[in-house]
Amino acid sequence: MNQKQILFSTLAVVVLFVGLYGVYKLIGGGLDETLIAKIKTDRPTERTMWNREGAHTLTVFSDHQCPACKVFHEYLSGFEASASPNIAVTKKTAFVFRYFPLYQIHENAFPLAYAAEAAARQGKFEEVTKRFFADQVKLESVKDLNPYLAEVAKDLKLDTKKFLA
């Protein structure tokens, strides 16, 4: 390749990236500052773990049926152990759970999110979340979720009628 071809190729790549960046900005790409501000200030107490008044906020968007979400949740749960070197993180951080149901691939994603919200209203969000993640394999074969949810409500001593409603 001669120098003209190298120069032309480099120029073409730069023009392409500038053009793509222009299109990205035209369609509203970039940070949504209002969403970021809302995430930093809006801490729903019933779905906030660790230190609710912490100086830092860790917001996790998760699905109770997602295997990767389960692994990440278990990793973060390891921070809570008193022998963990990361225990100090939990004292300075508000861990906010947000629902991100992957309903396209997880049949029970929405019902589990609704159930977790119902448990949160009775102060048992952490417990039900741990249970749903622990029962993930079992949930793959469950066709009717109501008997399973009634069992969870009974085990966690929830008001079953309110929970199932």
C-alpha positions in Angstrom: 0.0 0.0 0.0 1.3 3.4 -0.8 0.9 6.5 1.3 -2.1 7.9 -0.6 -4.1 4.7 0.1 -3.2 4.7 3.8 -4.1 8.4 4.1 -7.4 7.9 2.2 -8.3 4.8 4.4 -7.5 6.7 7.6 -9.6 9.7 6.5 -12.5 7.4 5.5 -12.5 5.7 8.9 -12.4 9.1 10.7 -15.3 10.4 8.6 -17.3 7.2 9.3 -16.8 7.6 13.0 -17.7 11.3 13.0 -20.8 10.5 10.9 -21.9 7.7 13.3 -21.4 9.9 16.3 -23.5 12.6 14.6 -26.3 10.2 14.0 -26.0 8.9 17.6 -26.4 12.5 19.0 -29.3 13.2 16.6 -31.4 10.3 17.9 -30.8 11.3 21.5 -27.9 9.2 22.4 -25.9 9.9 25.5 -26.5 10.0 29.2 -30.0 10.8 30.4 -29.2 13.2 33.2 -32.7 13.2 34.7 -32.7 9.4 34.9 -29.3 9.4 36.6 -30.5 12.1 39.1 -33.6 10.1 39.8 -31.6 6.9 40.5 -29.3 8.8 42.8 -32.1 10.3 44.9 -35.0 7.8 44.6 -34.3 5.0 47.0 -37.5 3.0 47.5 -37.0 1.8 51.1 -38.7 -1.5 50.7 -36.2 -2.5 47.9 -33.1 -0.9 49.3 -30.6 -3.1 51.1 -27.4 -2.5 53.0 -27.2 1.1 54.3 -30.3 3.0 53.2 -28.7 6.3 54.0 -25.3 5.4 52.4 -23.3 8.0 50.6 -23.1 5.8 47.5 -25.9 4.1 45.6 -25.5 0.8 43.7 -28.6 0.3 41.6 -29.0 -3.2 40.1 -31.5 -3.9 37.4 -32.4 -7.6 37.7 -34.7 -10.5 36.8 -35.5 -13.2 39.4 -35.3 -15.9 36.7 -32.1 -14.7 35.1 -29.1 -17.1 35.8 -26.6 -14.3 35.4 -28.6 -12.0 37.7 -28.5 -14.8 40.3 -24.8 -15.2 40.1 -24.3 -11.4 40.5 -26.8 -11.3 43.4 -24.9 -14.1 45.1 -21.6 -12.3 44.6 -23.0 -9.1 46.2 -24.5 -11.1 49.0 -21.0 -12.3 49.8 -20.2 -8.7 50.7 -22.6 -9.0 53.7 -20.7 -11.8 55.4 -19.0 -10.5 58.5 -15.7 -12.1 57.5 -15.8 -10.5 54.1 -13.1 -7.9 53.3 -15.9 -6.0 51.5 -18.1 -5.6 54.5 -17.1 -1.9 54.7 -18.7 -1.4 51.3 -22.1 -2.4 52.7 -21.8 0.2 55.4 -21.3 3.1 52.9 -23.6 2.0 50.1 -27.3 1.8 49.5 -28.0 -1.3 47.3 -31.2 -0.6 45.3 -32.9 -3.4 43.5 -34.9 -2.5 40.4 -36.9 -4.9 38.3 -35.8 -5.7 34.7 -38.0 -8.7 33.8 -36.7 -10.4 30.7 -40.2 -11.6 29.8 -39.2 -12.6 26.3 -37.1 -15.5 27.6 -38.4 -16.0 31.2 -42.0 -17.0 31.4 -42.4 -16.1 35.1 -40.4 -12.8 35.0 -43.4 -10.5 35.5 -45.3 -12.6 38.1 -42.1 -13.0 40.2 -41.5 -9.2 40.0 -45.1 -8.6 41.2 -44.7 -11.2 43.9 -41.4 -9.6 45.1 -43.1 -6.2 45.2 -46.0 -7.7 47.2 -43.4 -9.1 49.6 -41.6 -5.8 49.8 -44.8 -4.2 51.0 -44.8 -6.6 53.9 -41.1 -6.0 54.6 -39.8 -9.3 53.2 -38.2 -8.2 49.9 -34.7 -9.5 50.7 -36.0 -12.8 51.9 -38.3 -13.4 48.9 -35.5 -12.3 46.5 -33.1 -14.8 48.0 -35.8 -17.5 47.8 -36.6 -16.8 44.1 -32.9 -16.9 43.2 -32.4 -20.1 45.2 -35.4 -21.8 43.5 -34.5 -20.7 40.0 -34.0 -24.2 38.6 -37.3 -25.3 40.2 -39.1 -22.4 38.7 -38.2 -23.5 35.2 -40.6 -26.5 35.4 -43.4 -24.7 37.4 -46.4 -24.3 35.1 -48.8 -22.8 37.7 -47.0 -20.3 39.9 -49.8 -19.8 42.4 -49.2 -22.9 44.6 -45.4 -22.1 44.6 -46.1 -18.5 45.6 -48.5 -19.6 48.3 -45.8 -21.9 49.7 -43.3 -19.1 49.7 -45.8 -16.8 51.5 -46.4 -19.4 54.1 -42.7 -20.1 54.6 -41.8 -16.4 55.0 -44.8 -15.8 57.2 -46.4 -13.3 54.9 -50.1 -12.4 54.8 -50.9 -14.9 52.1 -54.1 -13.3 51.0 -52.5 -9.9 50.5 -49.5 -11.4 48.9 -51.4 -13.4 46.3 -53.7 -10.5 45.5 
